[in-house]
Amino acid sequence: MSRIAFTNVRLVDPASGRDEKGELLVVKGEIADLGPKLFDRIPDDAFVIDGKGAVLGPALVDMRVQQIGRAHV
């Protein structure tokens, strides 16, 4: 699966001021394109994820976080 197409999502990026409904295409693990009405036709080899209005935005994940003691839920 080298292409993933996210459809029906809200694209949010506070740094650029983007906040719009749209679509996003990931190719080989990297964002290849995004925007409103991106797909006239979804690529045949793409795995399609219908976001159903979910929000996609940039995130920072720290994979080195270690917790000592009790975890808080």
Biopython code that builds the backbone (N, CA, C, O; Angstrom):
import numpy as np
from Bio.PDB.StructureBuilder import StructureBuilder

atoms = [
    (1, "MET", "N", (0.861, -1.172, 0.000)),
    (1, "MET", "CA", (0.000, 0.000, 0.000)),
    (1, "MET", "C", (0.907, 1.235, 0.000)),
    (1, "MET", "O", (1.379, 1.666, 1.052)),
    (2, "SER", "N", (1.142, 1.789, -1.167)),
    (2, "SER", "CA", (2.027, 2.950, -1.246)),
    (2, "SER", "C", (1.262, 4.268, -1.269)),
    (2, "SER", "O", (1.848, 5.329, -1.054)),
    (3, "ARG", "N", (-0.050, 4.206, -1.531)),
    (3, "ARG", "CA", (-0.863, 5.437, -1.543)),
    (3, "ARG", "C", (-2.046, 5.290, -0.593)),
    (3, "ARG", "O", (-2.751, 4.281, -0.600)),
    (4, "ILE", "N", (-2.245, 6.321, 0.222)),
    (4, "ILE", "CA", (-3.404, 6.369, 1.110)),
    (4, "ILE", "C", (-4.117, 7.686, 0.844)),
    (4, "ILE", "O", (-3.506, 8.753, 0.893)),
    (5, "ALA", "N", (-5.401, 7.605, 0.566)),
    (5, "ALA", "CA", (-6.210, 8.797, 0.295)),
    (5, "ALA", "C", (-7.188, 9.004, 1.449)),
    (5, "ALA", "O", (-8.038, 8.152, 1.711)),
    (6, "PHE", "N", (-7.064, 10.140, 2.137)),
    (6, "PHE", "CA", (-8.011, 10.517, 3.188)),
    (6, "PHE", "C", (-9.044, 11.436, 2.547)),
    (6, "PHE", "O", (-8.692, 12.475, 1.989)),
    (7, "THR", "N", (-10.306, 11.060, 2.624)),
    (7, "THR", "CA", (-11.372, 11.877, 2.045)),
    (7, "THR", "C", (-12.312, 12.341, 3.149)),
    (7, "THR", "O", (-12.345, 11.764, 4.236)),
    (8, "ASN", "N", (-13.077, 13.396, 2.855)),
    (8, "ASN", "CA", (-14.100, 13.887, 3.765)),
    (8, "ASN", "C", (-13.528, 14.244, 5.141)),
    (8, "ASN", "O", (-14.071, 13.834, 6.166)),
    (9, "VAL", "N", (-12.431, 15.008, 5.158)),
    (9, "VAL", "CA", (-11.802, 15.417, 6.410)),
    (9, "VAL", "C", (-11.738, 16.944, 6.521)),
    (9, "VAL", "O", (-11.905, 17.662, 5.535)),
    (10, "ARG", "N", (-11.496, 17.409, 7.718)),
    (10, "ARG", "CA", (-11.248, 18.830, 7.962)),
    (10, "ARG", "C", (-9.749, 18.984, 8.130)),
    (10, "ARG", "O", (-9.160, 18.401, 9.040)),
    (11, "LEU", "N", (-9.126, 19.769, 7.253)),
    (11, "LEU", "CA", (-7.688, 19.992, 7.280)),
    (11, "LEU", "C", (-7.400, 21.235, 8.117)),
    (11, "LEU", "O", (-7.862, 22.330, 7.796)),
    (12, "VAL", "N", (-6.628, 21.057, 9.200)),
    (12, "VAL", "CA", (-6.325, 22.163, 10.104)),
    (12, "VAL", "C", (-4.818, 22.275, 10.274)),
    (12, "VAL", "O", (-4.147, 21.288, 10.576)),
    (13, "ASP", "N", (-4.284, 23.483, 10.077)),
    (13, "ASP", "CA", (-2.870, 23.771, 10.320)),
    (13, "ASP", "C", (-2.766, 25.174, 10.899)),
    (13, "ASP", "O", (-2.795, 26.150, 10.150)),
    (14, "PRO", "N", (-2.646, 25.297, 12.226)),
    (14, "PRO", "CA", (-2.586, 26.617, 12.853)),
    (14, "PRO", "C", (-1.442, 27.491, 12.333)),
    (14, "PRO", "O", (-1.587, 28.711, 12.263)),
    (15, "ALA", "N", (-0.312, 26.889, 11.971)),
    (15, "ALA", "CA", (0.844, 27.669, 11.501)),
    (15, "ALA", "C", (0.548, 28.408, 10.204)),
    (15, "ALA", "O", (1.014, 29.531, 10.009)),
    (16, "SER", "N", (-0.225, 27.785, 9.313)),
    (16, "SER", "CA", (-0.522, 28.418, 8.025)),
    (16, "SER", "C", (-1.904, 29.065, 8.002)),
    (16, "SER", "O", (-2.243, 29.779, 7.059)),
    (17, "GLY", "N", (-2.703, 28.814, 9.045)),
    (17, "GLY", "CA", (-4.055, 29.356, 9.075)),
    (17, "GLY", "C", (-5.066, 28.518, 8.313)),
    (17, "GLY", "O", (-6.209, 28.939, 8.134)),
    (18, "ARG", "N", (-4.662, 27.342, 7.864)),
    (18, "ARG", "CA", (-5.571, 26.477, 7.095)),
    (18, "ARG", "C", (-6.628, 25.887, 8.018)),
    (18, "ARG", "O", (-6.308, 25.385, 9.095)),
    (19, "ASP", "N", (-7.864, 25.947, 7.603)),
    (19, "ASP", "CA", (-8.988, 25.300, 8.285)),
    (19, "ASP", "C", (-10.090, 25.152, 7.253)),
    (19, "ASP", "O", (-10.906, 26.054, 7.061)),
    (20, "GLU", "N", (-10.103, 23.995, 6.587)),
    (20, "GLU", "CA", (-11.041, 23.785, 5.494)),
    (20, "GLU", "C", (-11.358, 22.307, 5.324)),
    (20, "GLU", "O", (-10.584, 21.441, 5.731)),
    (21, "LYS", "N", (-12.495, 22.037, 4.723)),
    (21, "LYS", "CA", (-12.823, 20.665, 4.359)),
    (21, "LYS", "C", (-11.969, 20.293, 3.160)),
    (21, "LYS", "O", (-11.717, 21.119, 2.282)),
    (22, "GLY", "N", (-11.525, 19.039, 3.130)),
    (22, "GLY", "CA", (-10.708, 18.656, 1.990)),
    (22, "GLY", "C", (-10.293, 17.202, 2.018)),
    (22, "GLY", "O", (-10.899, 16.359, 2.680)),
    (23, "GLU", "N", (-9.226, 16.945, 1.266)),
    (23, "GLU", "CA", (-8.714, 15.595, 1.091)),
    (23, "GLU", "C", (-7.194, 15.636, 1.159)),
    (23, "GLU", "O", (-6.578, 16.675, 0.921)),
    (24, "LEU", "N", (-6.596, 14.491, 1.487)),
    (24, "LEU", "CA", (-5.148, 14.424, 1.630)),
    (24, "LEU", "C", (-4.656, 13.119, 1.026)),
    (24, "LEU", "O", (-5.274, 12.070, 1.200)),
    (25, "LEU", "N", (-3.540, 13.193, 0.316)),
    (25, "LEU", "CA", (-2.944, 12.006, -0.308)),
    (25, "LEU", "C", (-1.557, 11.781, 0.281)),
    (25, "LEU", "O", (-0.711, 12.676, 0.283)),
    (26, "VAL", "N", (-1.340, 10.553, 0.787)),
    (26, "VAL", "CA", (-0.043, 10.140, 1.314)),
    (26, "VAL", "C", (0.549, 9.137, 0.333)),
    (26, "VAL", "O", (-0.103, 8.159, -0.031)),
    (27, "VAL", "N", (1.793, 9.383, -0.096)),
    (27, "VAL", "CA", (2.482, 8.471, -1.006)),
    (27, "VAL", "C", (3.789, 8.058, -0.348)),
    (27, "VAL", "O", (4.619, 8.906, -0.022)),
    (28, "LYS", "N", (3.971, 6.764, -0.154)),
    (28, "LYS", "CA", (5.175, 6.208, 0.466)),
    (28, "LYS", "C", (5.491, 6.878, 1.804)),
    (28, "LYS", "O", (6.646, 7.185, 2.098)),
    (29, "GLY", "N", (4.448, 7.102, 2.613)),
    (29, "GLY", "CA", (4.637, 7.627, 3.953)),
    (29, "GLY", "C", (4.795, 9.130, 4.077)),
    (29, "GLY", "O", (5.002, 9.635, 5.181)),
    (30, "GLU", "N", (4.703, 9.855, 2.979)),
    (30, "GLU", "CA", (4.841, 11.307, 3.016)),
    (30, "GLU", "C", (3.627, 11.974, 2.372)),
    (30, "GLU", "O", (3.041, 11.447, 1.426)),
    (31, "ILE", "N", (3.259, 13.142, 2.903)),
    (31, "ILE", "CA", (2.137, 13.882, 2.326)),
    (31, "ILE", "C", (2.527, 14.342, 0.933)),
    (31, "ILE", "O", (3.508, 15.066, 0.762)),
    (32, "ALA", "N", (1.755, 13.922, -0.064)),
    (32, "ALA", "CA", (2.044, 14.271, -1.452)),
    (32, "ALA", "C", (1.222, 15.472, -1.903)),
    (32, "ALA", "O", (1.691, 16.292, -2.693)),
    (33, "ASP", "N", (-0.016, 15.574, -1.396)),
    (33, "ASP", "CA", (-0.885, 16.678, -1.809)),
    (33, "ASP", "C", (-2.054, 16.773, -0.846)),
    (33, "ASP", "O", (-2.436, 15.782, -0.222)),
    (34, "LEU", "N", (-2.626, 17.973, -0.724)),
    (34, "LEU", "CA", (-3.800, 18.164, 0.097)),
    (34, "LEU", "C", (-4.548, 19.391, -0.361)),
    (34, "LEU", "O", (-3.981, 20.290, -0.982)),
    (35, "GLY", "N", (-5.825, 19.420, -0.047)),
    (35, "GLY", "CA", (-6.632, 20.574, -0.392)),
    (35, "GLY", "C", (-8.081, 20.208, -0.611)),
    (35, "GLY", "O", (-8.446, 19.033, -0.583)),
    (36, "PRO", "N", (-8.909, 21.222, -0.831)),
    (36, "PRO", "CA", (-10.316, 20.959, -1.104)),
    (36, "PRO", "C", (-10.485, 20.357, -2.500)),
    (36, "PRO", "O", (-9.789, 20.749, -3.436)),
    (37, "LYS", "N", (-11.387, 19.429, -2.634)),
    (37, "LYS", "CA", (-11.690, 18.804, -3.936)),
    (37, "LYS", "C", (-10.430, 18.307, -4.636)),
    (37, "LYS", "O", (-10.263, 18.493, -5.842)),
    (38, "LEU", "N", (-9.547, 17.673, -3.870)),
    (38, "LEU", "CA", (-8.271, 17.203, -4.413)),
    (38, "LEU", "C", (-8.458, 16.108, -5.459)),
    (38, "LEU", "O", (-7.759, 16.081, -6.472)),
    (39, "PHE", "N", (-9.393, 15.221, -5.212)),
    (39, "PHE", "CA", (-9.559, 14.075, -6.097)),
    (39, "PHE", "C", (-10.747, 14.234, -7.024)),
    (39, "PHE", "O", (-11.895, 14.186, -6.582)),
    (40, "ASP", "N", (-10.478, 14.425, -8.309)),
    (40, "ASP", "CA", (-11.548, 14.285, -9.292)),
    (40, "ASP", "C", (-11.849, 12.799, -9.423)),
    (40, "ASP", "O", (-12.990, 12.377, -9.612)),
    (41, "ARG", "N", (-10.777, 12.030, -9.315)),
    (41, "ARG", "CA", (-10.892, 10.572, -9.335)),
    (41, "ARG", "C", (-9.799, 10.029, -8.427)),
    (41, "ARG", "O", (-8.621, 10.320, -8.634)),
    (42, "ILE", "N", (-10.174, 9.253, -7.435)),
    (42, "ILE", "CA", (-9.199, 8.681, -6.505)),
    (42, "ILE", "C", (-8.351, 7.660, -7.253)),
    (42, "ILE", "O", (-8.889, 6.832, -7.989)),
    (43, "PRO", "N", (-7.024, 7.707, -7.075)),
    (43, "PRO", "CA", (-6.159, 6.742, -7.765)),
    (43, "PRO", "C", (-6.599, 5.298, -7.490)),
    (43, "PRO", "O", (-6.937, 4.955, -6.357)),
    (44, "ASP", "N", (-6.594, 4.470, -8.515)),
    (44, "ASP", "CA", (-7.065, 3.085, -8.408)),
    (44, "ASP", "C", (-6.298, 2.285, -7.363)),
    (44, "ASP", "O", (-6.868, 1.418, -6.701)),
    (45, "ASP", "N", (-5.002, 2.575, -7.213)),
    (45, "ASP", "CA", (-4.186, 1.788, -6.290)),
    (45, "ASP", "C", (-4.140, 2.368, -4.877)),
    (45, "ASP", "O", (-3.357, 1.903, -4.047)),
    (46, "ALA", "N", (-4.958, 3.364, -4.596)),
    (46, "ALA", "CA", (-4.951, 4.001, -3.276)),
    (46, "ALA", "C", (-5.870, 3.280, -2.298)),
    (46, "ALA", "O", (-6.959, 2.834, -2.659)),
    (47, "PHE", "N", (-5.412, 3.174, -1.059)),
    (47, "PHE", "CA", (-6.245, 2.703, 0.035)),
    (47, "PHE", "C", (-7.012, 3.929, 0.525)),
    (47, "PHE", "O", (-6.398, 4.918, 0.925)),
    (48, "VAL", "N", (-8.335, 3.878, 0.500)),
    (48, "VAL", "CA", (-9.162, 5.048, 0.803)),
    (48, "VAL", "C", (-9.682, 4.979, 2.237)),
    (48, "VAL", "O", (-10.233, 3.965, 2.667)),
    (49, "ILE", "N", (-9.493, 6.079, 2.967)),
    (49, "ILE", "CA", (-10.030, 6.216, 4.316)),
    (49, "ILE", "C", (-11.006, 7.377, 4.304)),
    (49, "ILE", "O", (-10.618, 8.521, 4.067)),
    (50, "ASP", "N", (-12.284, 7.082, 4.561)),
    (50, "ASP", "CA", (-13.301, 8.130, 4.651)),
    (50, "ASP", "C", (-13.257, 8.685, 6.067)),
    (50, "ASP", "O", (-13.646, 8.007, 7.018)),
    (51, "GLY", "N", (-12.782, 9.920, 6.207)),
    (51, "GLY", "CA", (-12.630, 10.529, 7.518)),
    (51, "GLY", "C", (-13.929, 10.899, 8.192)),
    (51, "GLY", "O", (-13.939, 11.187, 9.389)),
    (52, "LYS", "N", (-15.033, 10.898, 7.452)),
    (52, "LYS", "CA", (-16.354, 11.207, 8.000)),
    (52, "LYS", "C", (-16.339, 12.488, 8.828)),
    (52, "LYS", "O", (-16.969, 12.552, 9.884)),
    (53, "GLY", "N", (-15.629, 13.499, 8.357)),
    (53, "GLY", "CA", (-15.602, 14.794, 9.041)),
    (53, "GLY", "C", (-14.559, 14.915, 10.131)),
    (53, "GLY", "O", (-14.518, 15.935, 10.819)),
    (54, "ALA", "N", (-13.712, 13.913, 10.313)),
    (54, "ALA", "CA", (-12.659, 13.975, 11.319)),
    (54, "ALA", "C", (-11.650, 15.075, 10.974)),
    (54, "ALA", "O", (-11.601, 15.549, 9.839)),
    (55, "VAL", "N", (-10.857, 15.472, 11.955)),
    (55, "VAL", "CA", (-9.868, 16.537, 11.772)),
    (55, "VAL", "C", (-8.494, 15.926, 11.543)),
    (55, "VAL", "O", (-8.072, 15.038, 12.284)),
    (56, "LEU", "N", (-7.790, 16.407, 10.506)),
    (56, "LEU", "CA", (-6.393, 16.046, 10.271)),
    (56, "LEU", "C", (-5.557, 17.304, 10.474)),
    (56, "LEU", "O", (-5.851, 18.354, 9.901)),
    (57, "GLY", "N", (-4.525, 17.191, 11.284)),
    (57, "GLY", "CA", (-3.659, 18.339, 11.526)),
    (57, "GLY", "C", (-2.272, 17.874, 11.922)),
    (57, "GLY", "O", (-2.076, 16.698, 12.225)),
    (58, "PRO", "N", (-1.312, 18.778, 11.924)),
    (58, "PRO", "CA", (0.044, 18.410, 12.298)),
    (58, "PRO", "C", (0.106, 18.025, 13.773)),
    (58, "PRO", "O", (-0.661, 18.533, 14.592)),
    (59, "ALA", "N", (1.026, 17.125, 14.099)),
    (59, "ALA", "CA", (1.169, 16.684, 15.477)),
    (59, "ALA", "C", (2.636, 16.407, 15.777)),
    (59, "ALA", "O", (3.440, 16.125, 14.887)),
    (60, "LEU", "N", (2.944, 16.497, 17.028)),
    (60, "LEU", "CA", (4.286, 16.169, 17.500)),
    (60, "LEU", "C", (4.143, 14.999, 18.453)),
    (60, "LEU", "O", (3.387, 15.068, 19.421)),
    (61, "VAL", "N", (4.865, 13.928, 18.180)),
    (61, "VAL", "CA", (4.789, 12.743, 19.025)),
    (61, "VAL", "C", (6.169, 12.472, 19.589)),
    (61, "VAL", "O", (7.139, 12.350, 18.841)),
    (62, "ASP", "N", (6.258, 12.377, 20.909)),
    (62, "ASP", "CA", (7.531, 12.072, 21.568)),
    (62, "ASP", "C", (7.527, 10.592, 21.928)),
    (62, "ASP", "O", (6.906, 10.187, 22.910)),
    (63, "MET", "N", (8.219, 9.793, 21.135)),
    (63, "MET", "CA", (8.236, 8.348, 21.340)),
    (63, "MET", "C", (9.169, 7.935, 22.477)),
    (63, "MET", "O", (9.218, 6.755, 22.826)),
    (64, "ARG", "N", (9.906, 8.873, 23.060)),
    (64, "ARG", "CA", (10.849, 8.550, 24.118)),
    (64, "ARG", "C", (10.285, 8.819, 25.509)),
    (64, "ARG", "O", (11.022, 8.731, 26.490)),
    (65, "VAL", "N", (9.023, 9.138, 25.618)),
    (65, "VAL", "CA", (8.413, 9.433, 26.910)),
    (65, "VAL", "C", (8.389, 8.154, 27.756)),
    (65, "VAL", "O", (7.980, 7.088, 27.297)),
    (66, "GLN", "N", (8.842, 8.299, 29.007)),
    (66, "GLN", "CA", (8.822, 7.183, 29.937)),
    (66, "GLN", "C", (8.070, 7.606, 31.183)),
    (66, "GLN", "O", (8.296, 8.688, 31.726)),
    (67, "GLN", "N", (7.176, 6.744, 31.626)),
    (67, "GLN", "CA", (6.435, 7.048, 32.852)),
    (67, "GLN", "C", (6.953, 6.159, 33.965)),
    (67, "GLN", "O", (7.180, 4.963, 33.783)),
    (68, "ILE", "N", (7.133, 6.774, 35.119)),
    (68, "ILE", "CA", (7.545, 6.022, 36.301)),
    (68, "ILE", "C", (6.430, 6.152, 37.320)),
    (68, "ILE", "O", (5.983, 7.259, 37.617)),
    (69, "GLY", "N", (5.992, 5.063, 37.841)),
    (69, "GLY", "CA", (4.903, 5.107, 38.806)),
    (69, "GLY", "C", (3.588, 4.785, 38.167)),
    (69, "GLY", "O", (3.529, 4.111, 37.139)),
    (70, "ARG", "N", (2.522, 5.271, 38.780)),
    (70, "ARG", "CA", (1.173, 4.977, 38.305)),
    (70, "ARG", "C", (0.824, 5.804, 37.070)),
    (70, "ARG", "O", (1.155, 6.986, 36.984)),
    (71, "ALA", "N", (0.169, 5.180, 36.144)),
    (71, "ALA", "CA", (-0.325, 5.894, 34.963)),
    (71, "ALA", "C", (-1.652, 6.547, 35.313)),
    (71, "ALA", "O", (-2.480, 5.942, 35.993)),
    (72, "HIS", "N", (-1.855, 7.744, 34.866)),
    (72, "HIS", "CA", (-3.109, 8.449, 35.097)),
    (72, "HIS", "C", (-3.974, 8.354, 33.856)),
    (72, "HIS", "O", (-3.509, 8.590, 32.741)),
    (73, "VAL", "N", (-5.209, 8.014, 34.054)),
    (73, "VAL", "CA", (-6.137, 7.862, 32.933)),
    (73, "VAL", "C", (-7.020, 9.063, 32.843)),
    (73, "VAL", "O", (-7.876, 9.135, 31.962)),
]
sb = StructureBuilder()
sb.init_structure("model")
sb.init_model(0)
sb.init_chain("A")
sb.init_seg("    ")
for serial, (resi, resn, name, xyz) in enumerate(atoms, 1):
    if name == "N":
        sb.init_residue(resn, " ", resi, " ")
    sb.init_atom(name, np.array(xyz, "f"), 0.0, 1.0, " ", f" {name:<3s}", serial, name[0])
structure = sb.get_structure()
